[in-house]
Amino acid sequence: MTINERRERFRPIIDTHWPSLFNFAFRMALDRARAAEIVEECFLRAYIGADDMPQEPERAESWLFRICSHVLDQRLPRNPEVSFDLLDETLRSEATRTDVVRSLTDPQRDFMLWEMKQGCMTSVINCLSPGERAAFVMATILKRTDDEASKVLNISKSAYKVRLSRARKKITDYLAPRCEHVDPLNPCRCPARVGVALRKGFIRSTGEVNLRKKQVAPFGRYGAGPDNEDAPLRDVVAIYGNLPQPDPPEGFAEQLMAKLDSGAWDKVREQKERQQR
């Protein structure tokens, strides 16, 4: 197979699978820039080992997810970078302020409320350990079966179910007495928290959100937007199952294709082949 043939064969792989891989990496890594780096490395490794890629689309995606999971294991810290206490300290340690929301125009208000909800839900996931986080994302956001998810994460099905059960319990225990989207009577309401979130830097006027004390990179914006805001949902699994896919960095798919066409990945592949001889 020539280099051009290999590239042409791999182009539809990137085009088809990058959104789901980015969704997985973003939920696990907390910010867009790091998620983009992880997905790029995943595709590089997949390109090097493309001869082993299954032909069936579903099996190919699972194969890519396994590579992505391995990259995440290598790159992410073993312990959560944020915590439920930090989230409470950031959003709920001060009196509520509804004046900020009332002062915004309708498009601004809808957008801020949307970002508030989505940013909070994403940060809650990141209070879990990486293993529990991966199980929850696989099952609830990516909607993978137990068999597929356990294979992707390279653990037994029973271990996967234990991680998933623990993750669901921790998230439910945290949100159930707080979040209005779980119970409309709960005290934590997005309109009342926007002012605090803006002052603490959790939401910025640009719509980006951030939770880390050391503000490394933003959470980013989400693809669906406020016009698709869902009604309050009491089921935590349903809430997360309805989260839209996150927006990647601008031009991300084009950047991946450019890396493929530049020959950079071919050089890495050739170097690996020389090392194996």
Secondary structure, 3 states (H helix, E strand, C coil): CCHHHHHHHHHHHHHHHHHHHHHHHHHHHCCHHHHHHHHHHHHHHHHHCHHHCCCCHHHHHHHHHHHHHHHHHHHCCCCCCCCHHHHHHHHCCCCCCCHHHHCCCHHHHHHHHHHHHHHHHHHHHCCCCHHHHHHHHHHHHCCCCHHHHHHHCCCCHHHHHHHHHHHHHHHHHHHCCCECCCCCCCCECHHHHHHHHHHHCCECCCCCECCCCCCCCCCCCECCCHHHCCCCCCCHHHHHHCCCCECCCCCHHHHHHHHHHHCHHHHHHHHHHHHHC
